[in-house]
Amino acid sequence: MLLGRRLKGIILGVSLVSALAMGKDKINLGYYNCDHMTAAPVAQYTGIFDQLGLDVNVSGNGNVPQAMIAGRMDAGYVGINNVFRSVHKGVPLVIGANNHKGGSYYLVVRNDIKDPKDLIGKKLAIGTHPEDNTGWTQMAAALGIPREGKNYQTIDIGSGIDAVMALKRGMIDGFTECDPWASYAEFIGAGKIMGTEKKLLNDKWGICCAFTLNKKFVEEKPELAAKLIQAHGMAIEYIYLHPLKSAKIFAKAYKIPEEVAIMTIYKKTVGEGRTLTWDLNPQEIQNELDFVHEYKFVPEDVTYEKVTNEEIYKKANLKDFNKFIKENIDPVFPEGMAYDQWLQKAKEVDGEK
């Protein structure tokens, strides 16, 4: 297909030069088990890292900020509030590129719960201090329920899959998580999505998670850091160009049913907007900072200049994201396209019946 040949040409055009131009320094990259961070396994399984001459060790569901403190991680996909808090605590990391705008964080509840107010007093896996969580704060406001944890039986839970299983077994009444776990809960009939965090409470776009780099890695190996950002951008391109193939990689890496992976890729690229992105948008990051400062989630000393590295982003020479979408994706997968239509078109693009 034309879409596939276009990306293949991009990769091959840089691979020979990259392989000759740089050594095979081992790079450690981490990500969490959240669908926002699918670019990591996509870059790994499609060979993008190899074709750019990068020797990358990819670790799924790792404690990325902690590993960066210890000097064991060169780059990673990190939730934006963990980025802000880490920078405040002196962790040497910076945003090298965006990864996901908005939120796409979900509240999943028992199927028999009809009204959000019925959650008051219930056992929810939303953390023991949910009022300190930006996603819960936004969802609670949208649903018209209190954000303070004292109004619920609040618990922490180990992981997304643990939350799904606890809900299915009746051990909890609801939980908050990103996909694929919210969609997985619906897929197996364990619960339903009641609330979604998308834009900020002031209806502005923020940033959910970012592609971050260890400052020392950027200072000592700027060429490799720029190439790593380039690989990140190319992986997101691949997801948009080949959503079905990407979903299968996603399913394998996260050990979930392909049907769930396909649905979540649809949400992130079409259903909820073009939320997966590499575009380092200063205004969206500042919007997020304004929000966390207003609610005192993060101290005022955390500023845009402290959390980003525009120089290394520019050095990566990524495409204009909006232009890429307009020219390559809008004609094939228009935003808001119905899921069934999208799936049929995705099968055609990726050569499946």
HELIX and SHEET records of a PDB file:
HELIX    1   1 LEU A    2  ALA A   21  1                                  20    
HELIX    2   2 ASP A   35  MET A   37  5                                   3    
HELIX    3   3 ALA A   39  TYR A   45  1                                   7    
HELIX    4   4 ILE A   48  GLN A   51  1                                   4    
HELIX    5   5 VAL A   64  ILE A   69  1                                   6    
HELIX    6   6 ILE A   80  HIS A   88  1                                   9    
HELIX    7   7 PRO A  116  LEU A  119  5                                   4    
HELIX    8   8 PRO A  130  ASP A  132  5                                   3    
HELIX    9   9 THR A  134  LEU A  143  1                                  10    
HELIX   10  10 GLY A  149  ASN A  151  5                                   3    
HELIX   11  11 GLY A  160  LYS A  168  1                                   9    
HELIX   12  12 TRP A  181  PHE A  187  1                                   7    
HELIX   13  13 LYS A  215  GLU A  220  1                                   6    
HELIX   14  14 PRO A  222  LEU A  241  1                                  20    
HELIX   15  15 PRO A  243  TYR A  254  1                                  12    
HELIX   16  16 GLU A  258  TYR A  266  1                                   9    
HELIX   17  17 LYS A  267  GLY A  271  3                                   5    
HELIX   18  18 PRO A  282  GLU A  294  1                                  13    
HELIX   19  19 TYR A  304  VAL A  307  1                                   4    
HELIX   20  20 GLU A  310  ALA A  316  1                                   7    
HELIX   21  21 PHE A  321  PHE A  324  1                                   4    
HELIX   22  22 ILE A  325  ILE A  329  3                                   5    
HELIX   23  23 TYR A  339  VAL A  349  1                                  11    
SHEET    1   A 5 ASP A  55  GLY A  60  0                                        
SHEET    2   A 5 LYS A  26  TYR A  31  1                                        
SHEET    3   A 5 ALA A  75  GLY A  79  1                                        
SHEET    4   A 5 ILE A 207  ASN A 214 -1                                        
SHEET    5   A 5 LEU A  93  LYS A 101 -1                                        
SHEET    1   B 5 GLN A 153  THR A 154  0                                        
SHEET    2   B 5 LYS A 123  ALA A 125  1                                        
SHEET    3   B 5 GLY A 174  CYS A 178  1                                        
SHEET    4   B 5 TYR A 105  VAL A 109 -1                                        
SHEET    5   B 5 LYS A 192  GLU A 197 -1                                        
END                                                                             
